[in-house]
Amino acid sequence: MGNPALVWADARFGCPCRPARRRSRPAFDCRPKGWFLGLRVDGKRISFSETVFCAFRDGKIGQVWSIIDKAIIEAAAA
């Protein structure tokens, strides 16, 4: 299957199929409108990284786990 790519918003990164689990760390610099992760941001600029874990099954993404430091977003939204 080669090298499937994952896409989130404006972030794009490759996630090779081997080994069976991979970790990636996409970075975001954005201005979400309205609410984001339960916080009212109203277009304020926020920058944060997300740690994403992918498990592959049969050459495809079978499961995804994600961790975001919400305290960083809370500080930017204040």
PQR file with spaces between the fields and no chain letter, atoms N, CA, C, O and H, PARSE charges and radii, in Angstrom:
ATOM       1  N    MET     1       0.812   -1.191    0.000 -0.4000 1.5000
ATOM       2  CA   MET     1       0.000    0.000    0.000 -0.0000 2.0000
ATOM       3  C    MET     1       0.854    1.253    0.000  0.5500 1.7000
ATOM       4  O    MET     1       0.339    2.329   -0.301 -0.5500 1.4000
ATOM       5  N    GLY     2       2.127    1.164    0.321 -0.4000 1.5000
ATOM       6  CA   GLY     2       2.998    2.326    0.221 -0.0000 2.0000
ATOM       7  C    GLY     2       2.930    3.229    1.432  0.5500 1.7000
ATOM       8  O    GLY     2       3.181    2.784    2.552 -0.5500 1.4000
ATOM       9  H    GLY     2       2.546    0.289    0.566  0.4000 1.0000
ATOM      10  N    ASN     3       2.593    4.501    1.225 -0.4000 1.5000
ATOM      11  CA   ASN     3       2.641    5.511    2.272 -0.0000 2.0000
ATOM      12  C    ASN     3       1.361    6.335    2.286  0.5500 1.7000
ATOM      13  O    ASN     3       1.313    7.397    1.665 -0.5500 1.4000
ATOM      14  H    ASN     3       2.390    4.863    0.315  0.4000 1.0000
ATOM      15  N    PRO     4       0.312    5.869    2.985 -0.5600 1.5000
ATOM      16  CA   PRO     4      -0.912    6.659    3.032  0.2800 2.0000
ATOM      17  C    PRO     4      -0.681    7.951    3.804  0.5500 1.7000
ATOM      18  O    PRO     4       0.136    7.980    4.723 -0.5500 1.4000
ATOM      19  N    ALA     5      -1.381    9.011    3.449 -0.4000 1.5000
ATOM      20  CA   ALA     5      -1.236   10.296    4.121 -0.0000 2.0000
ATOM      21  C    ALA     5      -2.507   10.619    4.893  0.5500 1.7000
ATOM      22  O    ALA     5      -3.613   10.341    4.427 -0.5500 1.4000
ATOM      23  H    ALA     5      -2.045    8.988    2.702  0.4000 1.0000
ATOM      24  N    LEU     6      -2.349   11.196    6.052 -0.4000 1.5000
ATOM      25  CA   LEU     6      -3.468   11.639    6.863 -0.0000 2.0000
ATOM      26  C    LEU     6      -3.591   13.144    6.703  0.5500 1.7000
ATOM      27  O    LEU     6      -2.578   13.838    6.612 -0.5500 1.4000
ATOM      28  H    LEU     6      -1.451   11.421    6.430  0.4000 1.0000
ATOM      29  N    VAL     7      -4.803   13.656    6.668 -0.4000 1.5000
ATOM      30  CA   VAL     7      -5.001   15.083    6.485 -0.0000 2.0000
ATOM      31  C    VAL     7      -5.930   15.609    7.572  0.5500 1.7000
ATOM      32  O    VAL     7      -7.035   15.093    7.740 -0.5500 1.4000
ATOM      33  H    VAL     7      -5.625   13.092    6.742  0.4000 1.0000
ATOM      34  N    TRP     8      -5.503   16.619    8.305 -0.4000 1.5000
ATOM      35  CA   TRP     8      -6.324   17.325    9.288 -0.0000 2.0000
ATOM      36  C    TRP     8      -6.202   18.806    9.005  0.5500 1.7000
ATOM      37  O    TRP     8      -5.101   19.356    9.047 -0.5500 1.4000
ATOM      38  H    TRP     8      -4.605   17.038    8.168  0.4000 1.0000
ATOM      39  N    ALA     9      -7.309   19.454    8.720 -0.4000 1.5000
ATOM      40  CA   ALA     9      -7.328   20.895    8.456 -0.0000 2.0000
ATOM      41  C    ALA     9      -6.239   21.222    7.436  0.5500 1.7000
ATOM      42  O    ALA     9      -6.256   20.690    6.326 -0.5500 1.4000
ATOM      43  H    ALA     9      -8.203   19.007    8.686  0.4000 1.0000
ATOM      44  N    ASP    10      -5.290   22.092    7.798 -0.4000 1.5000
ATOM      45  CA   ASP    10      -4.220   22.471    6.882 -0.0000 2.0000
ATOM      46  C    ASP    10      -2.959   21.643    7.083  0.5500 1.7000
ATOM      47  O    ASP    10      -1.954   21.866    6.408 -0.5500 1.4000
ATOM      48  H    ASP    10      -5.275   22.524    8.700  0.4000 1.0000
ATOM      49  N    ALA    11      -3.008   20.687    8.012 -0.4000 1.5000
ATOM      50  CA   ALA    11      -1.826   19.871    8.293 -0.0000 2.0000
ATOM      51  C    ALA    11      -1.858   18.602    7.452  0.5500 1.7000
ATOM      52  O    ALA    11      -2.917   18.000    7.276 -0.5500 1.4000
ATOM      53  H    ALA    11      -3.824   20.506    8.560  0.4000 1.0000
ATOM      54  N    ARG    12      -0.720   18.198    6.940 -0.4000 1.5000
ATOM      55  CA   ARG    12      -0.627   16.973    6.144 -0.0000 2.0000
ATOM      56  C    ARG    12       0.687   16.293    6.504  0.5500 1.7000
ATOM      57  O    ARG    12       1.741   16.929    6.519 -0.5500 1.4000
ATOM      58  H    ARG    12       0.140   18.687    7.083  0.4000 1.0000
ATOM      59  N    PHE    13       0.617   15.016    6.790 -0.4000 1.5000
ATOM      60  CA   PHE    13       1.835   14.280    7.125 -0.0000 2.0000
ATOM      61  C    PHE    13       1.658   12.830    6.723  0.5500 1.7000
ATOM      62  O    PHE    13       0.540   12.319    6.666 -0.5500 1.4000
ATOM      63  H    PHE    13      -0.240   14.500    6.778  0.4000 1.0000
ATOM      64  N    GLY    14       2.769   12.177    6.445 -0.4000 1.5000
ATOM      65  CA   GLY    14       2.740   10.776    6.055 -0.0000 2.0000
ATOM      66  C    GLY    14       2.765    9.868    7.277  0.5500 1.7000
ATOM      67  O    GLY    14       3.305   10.230    8.323 -0.5500 1.4000
ATOM      68  H    GLY    14       3.677   12.592    6.491  0.4000 1.0000
ATOM      69  N    CYS    15       2.187    8.708    7.135 -0.4000 1.5000
ATOM      70  CA   CYS    15       2.173    7.737    8.223 -0.0000 2.0000
ATOM      71  C    CYS    15       2.408    6.357    7.613  0.5500 1.7000
ATOM      72  O    CYS    15       1.451    5.692    7.215 -0.5500 1.4000
ATOM      73  H    CYS    15       1.748    8.414    6.286  0.4000 1.0000
ATOM      74  N    PRO    16       3.657    5.919    7.534 -0.5600 1.5000
ATOM      75  CA   PRO    16       3.947    4.634    6.881  0.2800 2.0000
ATOM      76  C    PRO    16       3.210    3.469    7.541  0.5500 1.7000
ATOM      77  O    PRO    16       2.911    3.506    8.734 -0.5500 1.4000
ATOM      78  N    CYS    17       2.927    2.452    6.762 -0.4000 1.5000
ATOM      79  CA   CYS    17       2.159    1.301    7.254 -0.0000 2.0000
ATOM      80  C    CYS    17       2.966    0.395    8.170  0.5500 1.7000
ATOM      81  O    CYS    17       2.374   -0.435    8.859 -0.5500 1.4000
ATOM      82  H    CYS    17       3.170    2.422    5.792  0.4000 1.0000
ATOM      83  N    ARG    18       4.269    0.512    8.211 -0.4000 1.5000
ATOM      84  CA   ARG    18       5.080   -0.306    9.095 -0.0000 2.0000
ATOM      85  C    ARG    18       5.808    0.582   10.061  0.5500 1.7000
ATOM      86  O    ARG    18       6.343    1.593    9.606 -0.5500 1.4000
ATOM      87  H    ARG    18       4.750    1.187    7.651  0.4000 1.0000
ATOM      88  N    PRO    19       5.886    0.323   11.313 -0.5600 1.5000
ATOM      89  CA   PRO    19       5.287   -0.802   12.015  0.2800 2.0000
ATOM      90  C    PRO    19       3.769   -0.667   12.126  0.5500 1.7000
ATOM      91  O    PRO    19       3.171    0.258   11.578 -0.5500 1.4000
ATOM      92  N    ALA    20       3.160   -1.613   12.849 -0.4000 1.5000
ATOM      93  CA   ALA    20       1.699   -1.662   12.932 -0.0000 2.0000
ATOM      94  C    ALA    20       1.114   -0.461   13.676  0.5500 1.7000
ATOM      95  O    ALA    20      -0.065   -0.151   13.509 -0.5500 1.4000
ATOM      96  H    ALA    20       3.646   -2.365   13.295  0.4000 1.0000
ATOM      97  N    ARG    21       1.918    0.216   14.492 -0.4000 1.5000
ATOM      98  CA   ARG    21       1.464    1.421   15.190 -0.0000 2.0000
ATOM      99  C    ARG    21       2.467    2.534   14.975  0.5500 1.7000
ATOM     100  O    ARG    21       3.678    2.315   15.005 -0.5500 1.4000
ATOM     101  H    ARG    21       2.876   -0.036   14.628  0.4000 1.0000
ATOM     102  N    ARG    22       1.946    3.737   14.756 -0.4000 1.5000
ATOM     103  CA   ARG    22       2.809    4.900   14.525 -0.0000 2.0000
ATOM     104  C    ARG    22       2.314    6.070   15.341  0.5500 1.7000
ATOM     105  O    ARG    22       1.136    6.150   15.690 -0.5500 1.4000
ATOM     106  H    ARG    22       0.963    3.915   14.731  0.4000 1.0000
ATOM     107  N    ARG    23       3.237    6.987   15.645 -0.4000 1.5000
ATOM     108  CA   ARG    23       2.896    8.232   16.326 -0.0000 2.0000
ATOM     109  C    ARG    23       3.300    9.391   15.431  0.5500 1.7000
ATOM     110  O    ARG    23       4.377    9.381   14.835 -0.5500 1.4000
ATOM     111  H    ARG    23       4.194    6.922   15.361  0.4000 1.0000
ATOM     112  N    SER    24       2.439   10.382   15.342 -0.4000 1.5000
ATOM     113  CA   SER    24       2.732   11.592   14.585 -0.0000 2.0000
ATOM     114  C    SER    24       2.385   12.794   15.443  0.5500 1.7000
ATOM     115  O    SER    24       1.616   12.679   16.397 -0.5500 1.4000
ATOM     116  H    SER    24       1.564   10.390   15.827  0.4000 1.0000
ATOM     117  N    ARG    25       2.941   13.935   15.113 -0.4000 1.5000
ATOM     118  CA   ARG    25       2.694   15.144   15.891 -0.0000 2.0000
ATOM     119  C    ARG    25       2.425   16.319   14.954  0.5500 1.7000
ATOM     120  O    ARG    25       3.318   17.130   14.709 -0.5500 1.4000
ATOM     121  H    ARG    25       3.566   14.029   14.338  0.4000 1.0000
ATOM     122  N    PRO    26       1.193   16.420   14.423 -0.5600 1.5000
ATOM     123  CA   PRO    26       0.868   17.564   13.568  0.2800 2.0000
ATOM     124  C    PRO    26       0.746   18.839   14.404  0.5500 1.7000
ATOM     125  O    PRO    26       0.305   18.802   15.553 -0.5500 1.4000
ATOM     126  N    ALA    27       1.141   19.958   13.815 -0.4000 1.5000
ATOM     127  CA   ALA    27       1.042   21.263   14.474 -0.0000 2.0000
ATOM     128  C    ALA    27      -0.050   22.073   13.788  0.5500 1.7000
ATOM     129  O    ALA    27      -0.204   22.021   12.568 -0.5500 1.4000
ATOM     130  H    ALA    27       1.499   19.988   12.882  0.4000 1.0000
ATOM     131  N    PHE    28      -0.798   22.813   14.578 -0.4000 1.5000
ATOM     132  CA   PHE    28      -1.891   23.631   14.069 -0.0000 2.0000
ATOM     133  C    PHE    28      -1.674   25.084   14.475  0.5500 1.7000
ATOM     134  O    PHE    28      -1.263   25.363   15.602 -0.5500 1.4000
ATOM     135  H    PHE    28      -0.673   22.856   15.569  0.4000 1.0000
ATOM     136  N    ASP    29      -1.946   25.995   13.570 -0.4000 1.5000
ATOM     137  CA   ASP    29      -1.934   27.427   13.815 -0.0000 2.0000
ATOM     138  C    ASP    29      -3.187   27.934   13.102  0.5500 1.7000
ATOM     139  O    ASP    29      -3.185   28.107   11.884 -0.5500 1.4000
ATOM     140  H    ASP    29      -2.280   25.768   12.655  0.4000 1.0000
ATOM     141  N    CYS    30      -4.247   28.169   13.859 -0.4000 1.5000
ATOM     142  CA   CYS    30      -5.532   28.417   13.224 -0.0000 2.0000
ATOM     143  C    CYS    30      -6.370   29.414   14.015  0.5500 1.7000
ATOM     144  O    CYS    30      -6.003   29.819   15.118 -0.5500 1.4000
ATOM     145  H    CYS    30      -4.248   28.028   14.849  0.4000 1.0000
ATOM     146  N    ARG    31      -7.500   29.800   13.432 -0.4000 1.5000
ATOM     147  CA   ARG    31      -8.461   30.716   14.045 -0.0000 2.0000
ATOM     148  C    ARG    31      -9.854   30.104   13.937  0.5500 1.7000
ATOM     149  O    ARG    31     -10.642   30.513   13.085 -0.5500 1.4000
ATOM     150  H    ARG    31      -7.798   29.471   12.536  0.4000 1.0000
ATOM     151  N    PRO    32     -10.165   29.131   14.789 -0.5600 1.5000
ATOM     152  CA   PRO    32     -11.487   28.500   14.720  0.2800 2.0000
ATOM     153  C    PRO    32     -12.586   29.518   15.019  0.5500 1.7000
ATOM     154  O    PRO    32     -12.409   30.416   15.842 -0.5500 1.4000
ATOM     155  N    LYS    33     -13.710   29.366   14.345 -0.4000 1.5000
ATOM     156  CA   LYS    33     -14.855   30.236   14.589 -0.0000 2.0000
ATOM     157  C    LYS    33     -15.770   29.597   15.609  0.5500 1.7000
ATOM     158  O    LYS    33     -15.966   28.382   15.596 -0.5500 1.4000
ATOM     159  H    LYS    33     -13.854   28.636   13.676  0.4000 1.0000
ATOM     160  N    GLY    34     -16.334   30.406   16.495 -0.4000 1.5000
ATOM     161  CA   GLY    34     -17.294   29.897   17.469 -0.0000 2.0000
ATOM     162  C    GLY    34     -16.612   29.093   18.559  0.5500 1.7000
ATOM     163  O    GLY    34     -15.729   29.595   19.255 -0.5500 1.4000
ATOM     164  H    GLY    34     -16.175   31.393   16.506  0.4000 1.0000
ATOM     165  N    TRP    35     -17.027   27.836   18.703 -0.4000 1.5000
ATOM     166  CA   TRP    35     -16.550   26.949   19.768 -0.0000 2.0000
ATOM     167  C    TRP    35     -15.537   25.943   19.238  0.5500 1.7000
ATOM     168  O    TRP    35     -15.645   25.470   18.107 -0.5500 1.4000
ATOM     169  H    TRP    35     -17.744   27.428   18.138  0.4000 1.0000
ATOM     170  N    PHE    36     -14.545   25.622   20.078 -0.4000 1.5000
ATOM     171  CA   PHE    36     -13.538   24.620   19.731 -0.0000 2.0000
ATOM     172  C    PHE    36     -13.175   23.868   20.999  0.5500 1.7000
ATOM     173  O    PHE    36     -12.706   24.480   21.959 -0.5500 1.4000
ATOM     174  H    PHE    36     -14.457   26.006   20.997  0.4000 1.0000
ATOM     175  N    LEU    37     -13.376   22.575   21.028 -0.4000 1.5000
ATOM     176  CA   LEU    37     -13.104   21.732   22.191 -0.0000 2.0000
ATOM     177  C    LEU    37     -13.809   22.248   23.449  0.5500 1.7000
ATOM     178  O    LEU    37     -13.253   22.205   24.546 -0.5500 1.4000
ATOM     179  H    LEU    37     -13.757   22.078   20.248  0.4000 1.0000
ATOM     180  N    GLY    38     -15.033   22.733   23.276 -0.4000 1.5000
ATOM     181  CA   GLY    38     -15.812   23.220   24.407 -0.0000 2.0000
ATOM     182  C    GLY    38     -15.434   24.613   24.882  0.5500 1.7000
ATOM     183  O    GLY    38     -15.926   25.064   25.916 -0.5500 1.4000
ATOM     184  H    GLY    38     -15.485   22.768   22.384  0.4000 1.0000
ATOM     185  N    LEU    39     -14.574   25.298   24.149 -0.4000 1.5000
ATOM     186  CA   LEU    39     -14.137   26.654   24.509 -0.0000 2.0000
ATOM     187  C    LEU    39     -14.611   27.648   23.457  0.5500 1.7000
ATOM     188  O    LEU    39     -14.548   27.368   22.260 -0.5500 1.4000
ATOM     189  H    LEU    39     -14.175   24.932   23.309  0.4000 1.0000
ATOM     190  N    ARG    40     -15.081   28.796   23.899 -0.4000 1.5000
ATOM     191  CA   ARG    40     -15.496   29.838   22.963 -0.0000 2.0000
ATOM     192  C    ARG    40     -14.243   30.582   22.502  0.5500 1.7000
ATOM     193  O    ARG    40     -13.642   31.318   23.285 -0.5500 1.4000
ATOM     194  H    ARG    40     -15.132   29.023   24.871  0.4000 1.0000
ATOM     195  N    VAL    41     -13.845   30.402   21.253 -0.4000 1.5000
ATOM     196  CA   VAL    41     -12.623   31.029   20.745 -0.0000 2.0000
ATOM     197  C    VAL    41     -12.909   32.185   19.800  0.5500 1.7000
ATOM     198  O    VAL    41     -12.088   33.094   19.678 -0.5500 1.4000
ATOM     199  H    VAL    41     -14.333   29.804   20.617  0.4000 1.0000
ATOM     200  N    ASP    42     -14.050   32.172   19.132 -0.4000 1.5000
ATOM     201  CA   ASP    42     -14.484   33.294   18.282 -0.0000 2.0000
ATOM     202  C    ASP    42     -13.402   33.859   17.371  0.5500 1.7000
ATOM     203  O    ASP    42     -13.240   35.077   17.298 -0.5500 1.4000
ATOM     204  H    ASP    42     -14.717   31.434   19.231  0.4000 1.0000
ATOM     205  N    GLY    43     -12.670   33.014   16.686 -0.4000 1.5000
ATOM     206  CA   GLY    43     -11.689   33.472   15.708 -0.0000 2.0000
ATOM     207  C    GLY    43     -10.344   33.882   16.281  0.5500 1.7000
ATOM     208  O    GLY    43      -9.496   34.384   15.543 -0.5500 1.4000
ATOM     209  H    GLY    43     -12.802   32.025   16.746  0.4000 1.0000
ATOM     210  N    LYS    44     -10.121   33.684   17.584 -0.4000 1.5000
ATOM     211  CA   LYS    44      -8.814   33.997   18.161 -0.0000 2.0000
ATOM     212  C    LYS    44      -7.789   33.008   17.632  0.5500 1.7000
ATOM     213  O    LYS    44      -8.093   31.838   17.398 -0.5500 1.4000
ATOM     214  H    LYS    44     -10.810   33.277   18.183  0.4000 1.0000
ATOM     215  N    ARG    45      -6.580   33.495   17.450 -0.4000 1.5000
ATOM     216  CA   ARG    45      -5.510   32.632   16.945 -0.0000 2.0000
ATOM     217  C    ARG    45      -5.047   31.677   18.037  0.5500 1.7000
ATOM     218  O    ARG    45      -4.731   32.096   19.150 -0.5500 1.4000
ATOM     219  H    ARG    45      -6.333   34.445   17.640  0.4000 1.0000
ATOM     220  N    ILE    46      -5.010   30.395   17.705 -0.4000 1.5000
ATOM     221  CA   ILE    46      -4.480   29.394   18.626 -0.0000 2.0000
ATOM     222  C    ILE    46      -3.466   28.528   17.889  0.5500 1.7000
ATOM     223  O    ILE    46      -3.653   28.183   16.722 -0.5500 1.4000
ATOM     224  H    ILE    46      -5.267   30.056   16.800  0.4000 1.0000
ATOM     225  N    SER    47      -2.411   28.189   18.578 -0.4000 1.5000
ATOM     226  CA   SER    47      -1.370   27.307   18.041 -0.0000 2.0000
ATOM     227  C    SER    47      -1.178   26.172   19.029  0.5500 1.7000
ATOM     228  O    SER    47      -1.029   26.399   20.229 -0.5500 1.4000
ATOM     229  H    SER    47      -2.259   28.469   19.526  0.4000 1.0000
ATOM     230  N    PHE    48      -1.183   24.948   18.519 -0.4000 1.5000
ATOM     231  CA   PHE    48      -1.012   23.793   19.387 -0.0000 2.0000
ATOM     232  C    PHE    48      -0.569   22.603   18.565  0.5500 1.7000
ATOM     233  O    PHE    48      -0.700   22.585   17.341 -0.5500 1.4000
ATOM     234  H    PHE    48      -1.304   24.763   17.543  0.4000 1.0000
ATOM     235  N    SER    49      -0.047   21.618   19.255 -0.4000 1.5000
ATOM     236  CA   SER    49       0.315   20.351   18.622 -0.0000 2.0000
ATOM     237  C    SER    49      -0.606   19.268   19.147  0.5500 1.7000
ATOM     238  O    SER    49      -1.128   19.356   20.259 -0.5500 1.4000
ATOM     239  H    SER    49       0.059   21.633   20.249  0.4000 1.0000
ATOM     240  N    GLU    50      -0.794   18.266   18.344 -0.4000 1.5000
ATOM     241  CA   GLU    50      -1.613   17.115   18.712 -0.0000 2.0000
ATOM     242  C    GLU    50      -0.744   15.873   18.563  0.5500 1.7000
ATOM     243  O    GLU    50      -0.022   15.736   17.575 -0.5500 1.4000
ATOM     244  H    GLU    50      -0.371   18.194   17.441  0.4000 1.0000
ATOM     245  N    THR    51      -0.807   14.985   19.519 -0.4000 1.5000
ATOM     246  CA   THR    51      -0.107   13.713   19.388 -0.0000 2.0000
ATOM     247  C    THR    51      -1.130   12.682   18.928  0.5500 1.7000
ATOM     248  O    THR    51      -2.136   12.446   19.596 -0.5500 1.4000
ATOM     249  H    THR    51      -1.393   15.096   20.322  0.4000 1.0000
ATOM     250  N    VAL    52      -0.858   12.074   17.779 -0.4000 1.5000
ATOM     251  CA   VAL    52      -1.796   11.135   17.166 -0.0000 2.0000
ATOM     252  C    VAL    52      -1.128    9.767   17.075  0.5500 1.7000
ATOM     253  O    VAL    52      -0.008    9.640   16.581 -0.5500 1.4000
ATOM     254  H    VAL    52      -0.041   12.266   17.236  0.4000 1.0000
ATOM     255  N    PHE    53      -1.823    8.762   17.554 -0.4000 1.5000
ATOM     256  CA   PHE    53      -1.356    7.383   17.451 -0.0000 2.0000
ATOM     257  C    PHE    53      -2.268    6.648   16.479  0.5500 1.7000
ATOM     258  O    PHE    53      -3.491    6.719   16.604 -0.5500 1.4000
ATOM     259  H    PHE    53      -2.733    8.866   17.956  0.4000 1.0000
ATOM     260  N    CYS    54      -1.692    5.950   15.521 -0.4000 1.5000
ATOM     261  CA   CYS    54      -2.455    5.209   14.518 -0.0000 2.0000
ATOM     262  C    CYS    54      -2.114    3.726   14.611  0.5500 1.7000
ATOM     263  O    CYS    54      -0.945    3.361   14.735 -0.5500 1.4000
ATOM     264  H    CYS    54      -0.699    5.892   15.419  0.4000 1.0000
ATOM     265  N    ALA    55      -3.113    2.890   14.553 -0.4000 1.5000
ATOM     266  CA   ALA    55      -2.914    1.442   14.473 -0.0000 2.0000
ATOM     267  C    ALA    55      -3.403    1.001   13.099  0.5500 1.7000
ATOM     268  O    ALA    55      -4.499    1.365   12.674 -0.5500 1.4000
ATOM     269  H    ALA    55      -4.063    3.187   14.453  0.4000 1.0000
ATOM     270  N    PHE    56      -2.591    0.222   12.418 -0.4000 1.5000
ATOM     271  CA   PHE    56      -2.922   -0.226   11.071 -0.0000 2.0000
ATOM     272  C    PHE    56      -3.394   -1.673   11.077  0.5500 1.7000
ATOM     273  O    PHE    56      -2.877   -2.513   11.815 -0.5500 1.4000
ATOM     274  H    PHE    56      -1.700   -0.074   12.764  0.4000 1.0000
ATOM     275  N    ARG    57      -4.380   -1.941   10.244 -0.4000 1.5000
ATOM     276  CA   ARG    57      -4.885   -3.299   10.045 -0.0000 2.0000
ATOM     277  C    ARG    57      -5.070   -3.512    8.545  0.5500 1.7000
ATOM     278  O    ARG    57      -5.748   -2.733    7.875 -0.5500 1.4000
ATOM     279  H    ARG    57      -4.800   -1.259    9.645  0.4000 1.0000
ATOM     280  N    ASP    58      -4.473   -4.552    8.041 -0.4000 1.5000
ATOM     281  CA   ASP    58      -4.588   -4.891    6.615 -0.0000 2.0000
ATOM     282  C    ASP    58      -4.203   -3.728    5.710  0.5500 1.7000
ATOM     283  O    ASP    58      -4.834   -3.494    4.680 -0.5500 1.4000
ATOM     284  H    ASP    58      -3.923   -5.185    8.585  0.4000 1.0000
ATOM     285  N    GLY    59      -3.148   -2.992    6.110 -0.4000 1.5000
ATOM     286  CA   GLY    59      -2.651   -1.905    5.272 -0.0000 2.0000
ATOM     287  C    GLY    59      -3.470   -0.634    5.330  0.5500 1.7000
ATOM     288  O    GLY    59      -3.215    0.295    4.563 -0.5500 1.4000
ATOM     289  H    GLY    59      -2.635   -3.182    6.947  0.4000 1.0000
ATOM     290  N    LYS    60      -4.461   -0.567    6.232 -0.4000 1.5000
ATOM     291  CA   LYS    60      -5.302    0.622    6.357 -0.0000 2.0000
ATOM     292  C    LYS    60      -5.316    1.068    7.815  0.5500 1.7000
ATOM     293  O    LYS    60      -5.034    0.283    8.721 -0.5500 1.4000
ATOM     294  H    LYS    60      -4.669   -1.322    6.855  0.4000 1.0000
ATOM     295  N    ILE    61      -5.647    2.338    8.027 -0.4000 1.5000
ATOM     296  CA   ILE    61      -5.771    2.827    9.394 -0.0000 2.0000
ATOM     297  C    ILE    61      -6.978    2.160   10.024  0.5500 1.7000
ATOM     298  O    ILE    61      -8.097    2.288    9.526 -0.5500 1.4000
ATOM     299  H    ILE    61      -5.876    2.975    7.291  0.4000 1.0000
ATOM     300  N    GLY    62      -6.751    1.443   11.128 -0.4000 1.5000
ATOM     301  CA   GLY    62      -7.832    0.741   11.796 -0.0000 2.0000
ATOM     302  C    GLY    62      -8.334    1.456   13.034  0.5500 1.7000
ATOM     303  O    GLY    62      -9.499    1.310   13.404 -0.5500 1.4000
ATOM     304  H    GLY    62      -5.842    1.339   11.532  0.4000 1.0000
ATOM     305  N    GLN    63      -7.456    2.242   13.692 -0.4000 1.5000
ATOM     306  CA   GLN    63      -7.851    2.943   14.905 -0.0000 2.0000
ATOM     307  C    GLN    63      -6.938    4.145   15.096  0.5500 1.7000
ATOM     308  O    GLN    63      -5.757    4.097   14.751 -0.5500 1.4000
ATOM     309  H    GLN    63      -6.510    2.360   13.391  0.4000 1.0000
ATOM     310  N    VAL    64      -7.483    5.215   15.642 -0.4000 1.5000
ATOM     311  CA   VAL    64      -6.722    6.444   15.887 -0.0000 2.0000
ATOM     312  C    VAL    64      -6.988    6.921   17.314  0.5500 1.7000
ATOM     313  O    VAL    64      -8.135    6.962   17.759 -0.5500 1.4000
ATOM     314  H    VAL    64      -8.442    5.254   15.922  0.4000 1.0000
ATOM     315  N    TRP    65      -5.917    7.281   18.025 -0.4000 1.5000
ATOM     316  CA   TRP    65      -6.005    7.907   19.346 -0.0000 2.0000
ATOM     317  C    TRP    65      -5.357    9.273   19.227  0.5500 1.7000
ATOM     318  O    TRP    65      -4.413    9.454   18.458 -0.5500 1.4000
ATOM     319  H    TRP    65      -4.985    7.248   17.663  0.4000 1.0000
ATOM     320  N    SER    66      -5.862   10.237   19.986 -0.4000 1.5000
ATOM     321  CA   SER    66      -5.351   11.596   19.881 -0.0000 2.0000
ATOM     322  C    SER    66      -5.251   12.236   21.259  0.5500 1.7000
ATOM     323  O    SER    66      -6.114   12.030   22.112 -0.5500 1.4000
ATOM     324  H    SER    66      -6.629   10.090   20.610  0.4000 1.0000
ATOM     325  N    ILE    67      -4.184   13.020   21.472 -0.4000 1.5000
ATOM     326  CA   ILE    67      -3.989   13.759   22.713 -0.0000 2.0000
ATOM     327  C    ILE    67      -3.704   15.214   22.360  0.5500 1.7000
ATOM     328  O    ILE    67      -2.810   15.509   21.567 -0.5500 1.4000
ATOM     329  H    ILE    67      -3.483   13.187   20.779  0.4000 1.0000
ATOM     330  N    ILE    68      -4.478   16.122   22.960 -0.4000 1.5000
ATOM     331  CA   ILE    68      -4.275   17.558   22.779 -0.0000 2.0000
ATOM     332  C    ILE    68      -4.152   18.188   24.159  0.5500 1.7000
ATOM     333  O    ILE    68      -4.932   17.870   25.057 -0.5500 1.4000
ATOM     334  H    ILE    68      -5.205   15.882   23.604  0.4000 1.0000
ATOM     335  N    ASP    69      -3.175   19.082   24.337 -0.4000 1.5000
ATOM     336  CA   ASP    69      -3.006   19.801   25.611 -0.0000 2.0000
ATOM     337  C    ASP    69      -4.017   20.944   25.635  0.5500 1.7000
ATOM     338  O    ASP    69      -3.766   22.023   25.098 -0.5500 1.4000
ATOM     339  H    ASP    69      -2.542   19.340   23.608  0.4000 1.0000
ATOM     340  N    LYS    70      -5.152   20.692   26.258 -0.4000 1.5000
ATOM     341  CA   LYS    70      -6.247   21.662   26.265 -0.0000 2.0000
ATOM     342  C    LYS    70      -5.880   22.930   27.041  0.5500 1.7000
ATOM     343  O    LYS    70      -6.425   23.996   26.757 -0.5500 1.4000
ATOM     344  H    LYS    70      -5.356   19.816   26.694  0.4000 1.0000
ATOM     345  N    ALA    71      -4.971   22.838   28.010 -0.4000 1.5000
ATOM     346  CA   ALA    71      -4.557   24.023   28.777 -0.0000 2.0000
ATOM     347  C    ALA    71      -3.928   25.085   27.875  0.5500 1.7000
ATOM     348  O    ALA    71      -4.096   26.282   28.109 -0.5500 1.4000
ATOM     349  H    ALA    71      -4.528   21.972   28.241  0.4000 1.0000
ATOM     350  N    ILE    72      -3.211   24.650   26.857 -0.4000 1.5000
ATOM     351  CA   ILE    72      -2.606   25.606   25.906 -0.0000 2.0000
ATOM     352  C    ILE    72      -3.708   26.336   25.143  0.5500 1.7000
ATOM     353  O    ILE    72      -3.620   27.547   24.938 -0.5500 1.4000
ATOM     354  H    ILE    72      -3.074   23.678   26.667  0.4000 1.0000
ATOM     355  N    ILE    73      -4.730   25.621   24.726 -0.4000 1.5000
ATOM     356  CA   ILE    73      -5.836   26.224   23.984 -0.0000 2.0000
ATOM     357  C    ILE    73      -6.644   27.131   24.911  0.5500 1.7000
ATOM     358  O    ILE    73      -7.080   28.202   24.490 -0.5500 1.4000
ATOM     359  H    ILE    73      -4.802   24.638   24.892  0.4000 1.0000
ATOM     360  N    GLU    74      -6.850   26.724   26.157 -0.4000 1.5000
ATOM     361  CA   GLU    74      -7.565   27.572   27.119 -0.0000 2.0000
ATOM     362  C    GLU    74      -6.841   28.898   27.328  0.5500 1.7000
ATOM     363  O    GLU    74      -7.481   29.947   27.395 -0.5500 1.4000
ATOM     364  H    GLU    74      -6.496   25.853   26.499  0.4000 1.0000
ATOM     365  N    ALA    75      -5.513   28.862   27.431 -0.4000 1.5000
ATOM     366  CA   ALA    75      -4.737   30.092   27.615 -0.0000 2.0000
ATOM     367  C    ALA    75      -4.852   30.999   26.397  0.5500 1.7000
ATOM     368  O    ALA    75      -4.967   32.216   26.542 -0.5500 1.4000
ATOM     369  H    ALA    75      -4.993   28.010   27.376  0.4000 1.0000
ATOM     370  N    ALA    76      -4.823   30.421   25.198 -0.4000 1.5000
ATOM     371  CA   ALA    76      -4.929   31.223   23.968 -0.0000 2.0000
ATOM     372  C    ALA    76      -6.319   31.812   23.797  0.5500 1.7000
ATOM     373  O    ALA    76      -6.467   32.893   23.226 -0.5500 1.4000
ATOM     374  H    ALA    76      -4.730   29.432   25.080  0.4000 1.0000
ATOM     375  N    ALA    77      -7.338   31.116   24.284 -0.4000 1.5000
ATOM     376  CA   ALA    77      -8.716   31.574   24.118 -0.0000 2.0000
ATOM     377  C    ALA    77      -9.106   32.629   25.156  0.5500 1.7000
ATOM     378  O    ALA    77     -10.107   33.326   24.987 -0.5500 1.4000
ATOM     379  H    ALA    77      -7.218   30.238   24.747  0.4000 1.0000
ATOM     380  N    ALA    78      -8.320   32.747   26.223 -0.4000 1.5000
ATOM     381  CA   ALA    78      -8.646   33.694   27.312 -0.0000 2.0000
ATOM     382  C    ALA    78      -8.505   35.146   26.884  0.5500 1.7000
ATOM     383  O    ALA    78      -8.743   36.051   27.684 -0.5500 1.4000
ATOM     384  H    ALA    78      -7.507   32.181   26.359  0.4000 1.0000
